[in-house]
Amino acid sequence: MDSLYRIQQLQLKLIESASVNESCAIDLLDILCTEPVAEYENVLGIVALLLNEAELLRDISKDITAGHLFQLSL
């Protein structure tokens, strides 16, 4: 049961981190509307990285769940 608890805690941390990345990306998009055109590419690059990282963290969380469920089925 202890390992299940640790896996759930890790998943929660990954999802929280993904949500923070996503929130930062949304905030940066809002800022983009007020910045000079020269900064658009920089901000869009940061947004793309944050959204990509959020997706990767969610995928890791899904993989952890799938791996744990596979082990339980053995």
N, CA, C and O atoms as a GROMACS GRO file, in nm:
protein
  296
    1MET      N    1   0.081  -0.120   0.000
    1MET     CA    2   0.000   0.000   0.000
    1MET      C    3   0.086   0.127   0.000
    1MET      O    4   0.048   0.230  -0.055
    2ASP      N    5   0.203   0.116   0.063
    2ASP     CA    6   0.292   0.232   0.070
    2ASP      C    7   0.338   0.276  -0.069
    2ASP      O    8   0.349   0.395  -0.097
    3SER      N    9   0.366   0.178  -0.158
    3SER     CA   10   0.411   0.212  -0.292
    3SER      C   11   0.298   0.277  -0.371
    3SER      O   12   0.323   0.367  -0.452
    4LEU      N   13   0.175   0.234  -0.350
    4LEU     CA   14   0.060   0.296  -0.416
    4LEU      C   15   0.047   0.441  -0.373
    4LEU      O   16   0.020   0.529  -0.455
    5TYR      N   17   0.066   0.467  -0.246
    5TYR     CA   18   0.060   0.604  -0.194
    5TYR      C   19   0.169   0.690  -0.257
    5TYR      O   20   0.143   0.804  -0.295
    6ARG      N   21   0.290   0.638  -0.268
    6ARG     CA   22   0.401   0.712  -0.328
    6ARG      C   23   0.375   0.741  -0.476
    6ARG      O   24   0.405   0.850  -0.525
    7ILE      N   25   0.320   0.644  -0.545
    7ILE     CA   26   0.287   0.664  -0.686
    7ILE      C   27   0.181   0.773  -0.701
    7ILE      O   28   0.192   0.858  -0.788
    8GLN      N   29   0.081   0.770  -0.617
    8GLN     CA   30  -0.024   0.872  -0.623
    8GLN      C   31   0.031   1.010  -0.591
    8GLN      O   32  -0.010   1.109  -0.652
    9GLN      N   33   0.121   1.019  -0.495
    9GLN     CA   34   0.183   1.147  -0.462
    9GLN      C   35   0.264   1.200  -0.579
    9GLN      O   36   0.259   1.319  -0.610
   10LEU      N   37   0.340   1.113  -0.645
   10LEU     CA   38   0.418   1.153  -0.762
   10LEU      C   39   0.327   1.200  -0.874
   10LEU      O   40   0.355   1.302  -0.938
   11GLN      N   41   0.219   1.128  -0.897
   11GLN     CA   42   0.125   1.169  -1.000
   11GLN      C   43   0.066   1.306  -0.970
   11GLN      O   44   0.053   1.389  -1.059
   12LEU      N   45   0.032   1.329  -0.846
   12LEU     CA   46  -0.024   1.458  -0.806
   12LEU      C   47   0.076   1.570  -0.831
   12LEU      O   48   0.039   1.676  -0.882
   13LYS      N   49   0.201   1.547  -0.796
   13LYS     CA   50   0.305   1.649  -0.820
   13LYS      C   51   0.322   1.676  -0.969
   13LYS      O   52   0.337   1.791  -1.010
   14LEU      N   53   0.320   1.572  -1.050
   14LEU     CA   54   0.334   1.589  -1.195
   14LEU      C   55   0.217   1.670  -1.253
   14LEU      O   56   0.237   1.760  -1.334
   15ILE      N   57   0.098   1.636  -1.211
   15ILE     CA   58  -0.021   1.707  -1.260
   15ILE      C   59  -0.020   1.852  -1.213
   15ILE      O   60  -0.054   1.942  -1.289
   16GLU      N   61   0.020   1.877  -1.088
   16GLU     CA   62   0.029   2.014  -1.038
   16GLU      C   63   0.130   2.093  -1.118
   16GLU      O   64   0.106   2.209  -1.153
   17SER      N   65   0.244   2.033  -1.148
   17SER     CA   66   0.348   2.100  -1.226
   17SER      C   67   0.298   2.130  -1.367
   17SER      O   68   0.322   2.238  -1.420
   18ALA      N   69   0.228   2.036  -1.426
   18ALA     CA   70   0.172   2.057  -1.559
   18ALA      C   71   0.072   2.173  -1.557
   18ALA      O   72   0.069   2.255  -1.649
   19SER      N   73  -0.008   2.180  -1.453
   19SER     CA   74  -0.106   2.288  -1.442
   19SER      C   75  -0.038   2.424  -1.426
   19SER      O   76  -0.084   2.523  -1.482
   20VAL      N   77   0.071   2.428  -1.350
   20VAL     CA   78   0.146   2.552  -1.334
   20VAL      C   79   0.203   2.596  -1.469
   20VAL      O   80   0.194   2.713  -1.505
   21ASN      N   81   0.261   2.501  -1.543
   21ASN     CA   82   0.315   2.534  -1.675
   21ASN      C   83   0.206   2.588  -1.766
   21ASN      O   84   0.227   2.686  -1.839
   22GLU      N   85   0.091   2.525  -1.762
   22GLU     CA   86  -0.019   2.569  -1.846
   22GLU      C   87  -0.067   2.708  -1.807
   22GLU      O   88  -0.095   2.791  -1.893
   23SER      N   89  -0.076   2.734  -1.677
   23SER     CA   90  -0.117   2.866  -1.629
   23SER      C   91  -0.017   2.974  -1.670
   23SER      O   92  -0.056   3.084  -1.710
   24CYS      N   93   0.111   2.941  -1.660
   24CYS     CA   94   0.214   3.036  -1.702
   24CYS      C   95   0.202   3.067  -1.851
   24CYS      O   96   0.216   3.182  -1.892
   25ALA      N   97   0.177   2.964  -1.930
   25ALA     CA   98   0.162   2.984  -2.074
   25ALA      C   99   0.043   3.076  -2.104
   25ALA      O  100   0.053   3.164  -2.190
   26ILE      N  101  -0.067   3.056  -2.034
   26ILE     CA  102  -0.185   3.140  -2.055
   26ILE      C  103  -0.156   3.283  -2.014
   26ILE      O  104  -0.194   3.377  -2.084
   27ASP      N  105  -0.087   3.301  -1.900
   27ASP     CA  106  -0.051   3.436  -1.856
   27ASP      C  107   0.039   3.505  -1.957
   27ASP      O  108   0.024   3.624  -1.984
   28LEU      N  109   0.134   3.431  -2.012
   28LEU     CA  110   0.224   3.488  -2.111
   28LEU      C  111   0.149   3.528  -2.238
   28LEU      O  112   0.180   3.630  -2.299
   29LEU      N  113   0.051   3.450  -2.276
   29LEU     CA  114  -0.030   3.488  -2.392
   29LEU      C  115  -0.106   3.617  -2.366
   29LEU      O  116  -0.121   3.699  -2.457
   30ASP      N  117  -0.154   3.635  -2.244
   30ASP     CA  118  -0.221   3.761  -2.208
   30ASP      C  119  -0.125   3.878  -2.215
   30ASP      O  120  -0.160   3.986  -2.264
   31ILE      N  121  -0.002   3.858  -2.166
   31ILE     CA  122   0.099   3.963  -2.170
   31ILE      C  123   0.136   3.997  -2.314
   31ILE      O  124   0.164   4.112  -2.347
   32LEU      N  125   0.134   3.896  -2.398
   32LEU     CA  126   0.173   3.915  -2.537
   32LEU      C  127   0.091   4.025  -2.604
   32LEU      O  128   0.140   4.095  -2.692
   33CYS      N  129  -0.032   4.039  -2.564
   33CYS     CA  130  -0.119   4.142  -2.623
   33CYS      C  131  -0.072   4.284  -2.589
   33CYS      O  132  -0.107   4.378  -2.660
   34THR      N  133   0.007   4.299  -2.484
   34THR     CA  134   0.050   4.433  -2.443
   34THR      C  135   0.195   4.463  -2.478
   34THR      O  136   0.241   4.576  -2.461
   35GLU      N  137   0.269   4.362  -2.526
   35GLU     CA  138   0.411   4.379  -2.556
   35GLU      C  139   0.432   4.426  -2.700
   35GLU      O  140   0.347   4.406  -2.786
   36PRO      N  141   0.546   4.490  -2.725
   36PRO     CA  142   0.579   4.528  -2.863
   36PRO      C  143   0.592   4.406  -2.953
   36PRO      O  144   0.623   4.297  -2.906
   37VAL      N  145   0.569   4.426  -3.080
   37VAL     CA  146   0.573   4.316  -3.176
   37VAL      C  147   0.706   4.242  -3.173
   37VAL      O  148   0.708   4.121  -3.196
   38ALA      N  149   0.815   4.309  -3.146
   38ALA     CA  150   0.947   4.246  -3.145
   38ALA      C  151   0.956   4.135  -3.041
   38ALA      O  152   1.037   4.043  -3.057
   39GLU      N  153   0.877   4.140  -2.936
   39GLU     CA  154   0.882   4.039  -2.830
   39GLU      C  155   0.792   3.920  -2.857
   39GLU      O  156   0.798   3.821  -2.784
   40TYR      N  157   0.708   3.926  -2.958
   40TYR     CA  158   0.612   3.818  -2.984
   40TYR      C  159   0.679   3.682  -2.999
   40TYR      O  160   0.637   3.584  -2.938
   41GLU      N  161   0.783   3.675  -3.080
   41GLU     CA  162   0.848   3.546  -3.105
   41GLU      C  163   0.908   3.488  -2.978
   41GLU      O  164   0.899   3.367  -2.955
   42ASN      N  165   0.968   3.571  -2.895
   42ASN     CA  166   1.025   3.523  -2.769
   42ASN      C  167   0.916   3.467  -2.678
   42ASN      O  168   0.930   3.358  -2.622
   43VAL      N  169   0.809   3.542  -2.663
   43VAL     CA  170   0.701   3.498  -2.574
   43VAL      C  171   0.634   3.373  -2.630
   43VAL      O  172   0.604   3.281  -2.554
   44LEU      N  173   0.611   3.368  -2.759
   44LEU     CA  174   0.550   3.250  -2.819
   44LEU      C  175   0.638   3.126  -2.802
   44LEU      O  176   0.588   3.016  -2.783
   45GLY      N  177   0.769   3.145  -2.810
   45GLY     CA  178   0.861   3.034  -2.787
   45GLY      C  179   0.851   2.981  -2.645
   45GLY      O  180   0.851   2.860  -2.622
   46ILE      N  181   0.843   3.072  -2.549
   46ILE     CA  182   0.829   3.032  -2.408
   46ILE      C  183   0.696   2.961  -2.386
   46ILE      O  184   0.690   2.859  -2.317
   47VAL      N  185   0.590   3.015  -2.444
   47VAL     CA  186   0.458   2.952  -2.431
   47VAL      C  187   0.461   2.811  -2.488
   47VAL      O  188   0.410   2.718  -2.426
   48ALA      N  189   0.520   2.795  -2.605
   48ALA     CA  190   0.528   2.662  -2.667
   48ALA      C  191   0.604   2.564  -2.578
   48ALA      O  192   0.564   2.448  -2.564
   49LEU      N  193   0.714   2.609  -2.518
   49LEU     CA  194   0.791   2.522  -2.429
   49LEU      C  195   0.710   2.483  -2.305
   49LEU      O  196   0.712   2.367  -2.264
   50LEU      N  197   0.640   2.579  -2.247
   50LEU     CA  198   0.560   2.550  -2.128
   50LEU      C  199   0.447   2.452  -2.159
   50LEU      O  200   0.423   2.359  -2.082
   51LEU      N  201   0.380   2.472  -2.270
   51LEU     CA  202   0.270   2.383  -2.306
   51LEU      C  203   0.323   2.243  -2.338
   51LEU      O  204   0.260   2.143  -2.303
   52ASN      N  205   0.438   2.236  -2.403
   52ASN     CA  206   0.500   2.106  -2.432
   52ASN      C  207   0.539   2.035  -2.303
   52ASN      O  208   0.516   1.915  -2.288
   53GLU      N  209   0.597   2.109  -2.210
   53GLU     CA  210   0.637   2.050  -2.082
   53GLU      C  211   0.514   2.001  -2.005
   53GLU      O  212   0.518   1.895  -1.943
   54ALA      N  213   0.406   2.077  -2.008
   54ALA     CA  214   0.283   2.036  -1.941
   54ALA      C  215   0.233   1.904  -1.999
   54ALA      O  216   0.192   1.815  -1.925
   55GLU      N  217   0.236   1.892  -2.130
   55GLU     CA  218   0.191   1.768  -2.195
   55GLU      C  219   0.282   1.651  -2.160
   55GLU      O  220   0.234   1.541  -2.135
   56LEU      N  221   0.413   1.674  -2.158
   56LEU     CA  222   0.506   1.568  -2.121
   56LEU      C  223   0.483   1.520  -1.977
   56LEU      O  224   0.487   1.400  -1.950
   57LEU      N  225   0.458   1.614  -1.886
   57LEU     CA  226   0.433   1.576  -1.747
   57LEU      C  227   0.304   1.494  -1.735
   57LEU      O  228   0.299   1.398  -1.657
   58ARG      N  229   0.204   1.530  -1.810
   58ARG     CA  230   0.080   1.453  -1.807
   58ARG      C  231   0.103   1.313  -1.864
   58ARG      O  232   0.050   1.215  -1.811
   59ASP      N  233   0.181   1.303  -1.970
   59ASP     CA  234   0.213   1.172  -2.028
   59ASP      C  235   0.289   1.085  -1.928
   59ASP      O  236   0.263   0.965  -1.918
   60ILE      N  237   0.383   1.144  -1.856
   60ILE     CA  238   0.458   1.069  -1.755
   60ILE      C  239   0.363   1.016  -1.648
   60ILE      O  240   0.373   0.901  -1.606
   61SER      N  241   0.270   1.100  -1.606
   61SER     CA  242   0.173   1.058  -1.506
   61SER      C  243   0.088   0.940  -1.557
   61SER      O  244   0.062   0.846  -1.483
   62LYS      N  245   0.046   0.947  -1.683
   62LYS     CA  246  -0.031   0.837  -1.741
   62LYS      C  247   0.053   0.710  -1.749
   62LYS      O  248   0.003   0.601  -1.721
   63ASP      N  249   0.179   0.723  -1.786
   63ASP     CA  250   0.267   0.606  -1.793
   63ASP      C  251   0.285   0.542  -1.656
   63ASP      O  252   0.288   0.420  -1.644
   64ILE      N  253   0.297   0.625  -1.554
   64ILE     CA  254   0.310   0.572  -1.417
   64ILE      C  255   0.186   0.493  -1.380
   64ILE      O  256   0.196   0.384  -1.323
   65THR      N  257   0.070   0.548  -1.412
   65THR     CA  258  -0.056   0.479  -1.382
   65THR      C  259  -0.064   0.348  -1.458
   65THR      O  260  -0.100   0.245  -1.400
   66ALA      N  261  -0.032   0.351  -1.587
   66ALA     CA  262  -0.038   0.229  -1.668
   66ALA      C  263   0.058   0.123  -1.614
   66ALA      O  264   0.023   0.006  -1.606
   67GLY      N  265   0.178   0.165  -1.578
   67GLY     CA  266   0.276   0.072  -1.524
   67GLY      C  267   0.231   0.010  -1.392
   67GLY      O  268   0.249  -0.109  -1.368
   68HIS      N  269   0.172   0.094  -1.307
   68HIS     CA  270   0.125   0.045  -1.178
   68HIS      C  271   0.007  -0.052  -1.198
   68HIS      O  272   0.001  -0.157  -1.134
   69LEU      N  273  -0.086  -0.016  -1.286
   69LEU     CA  274  -0.201  -0.105  -1.311
   69LEU      C  275  -0.156  -0.238  -1.371
   69LEU      O  276  -0.214  -0.343  -1.341
   70PHE      N  277  -0.053  -0.234  -1.456
   70PHE     CA  278   0.002  -0.356  -1.514
   70PHE      C  279   0.060  -0.445  -1.405
   70PHE      O  280   0.037  -0.566  -1.404
   71GLN      N  281   0.134  -0.385  -1.312
   71GLN     CA  282   0.194  -0.461  -1.203
   71GLN      C  283   0.087  -0.522  -1.114
   71GLN      O  284   0.103  -0.634  -1.066
   72LEU      N  285  -0.023  -0.450  -1.092
   72LEU     CA  286  -0.131  -0.503  -1.009
   72LEU      C  287  -0.198  -0.622  -1.075
   72LEU      O  288  -0.247  -0.711  -1.006
   73SER      N  289  -0.201  -0.624  -1.208
   73SER     CA  290  -0.268  -0.733  -1.279
   73SER      C  291  -0.186  -0.861  -1.282
   73SER      O  292  -0.239  -0.968  -1.314
   74LEU      N  293  -0.057  -0.851  -1.248
   74LEU     CA  294   0.030  -0.972  -1.249
   74LEU      C  295   0.006  -1.061  -1.132
   74LEU      O  296   0.070  -1.165  -1.119
   0.00000   0.00000   0.00000
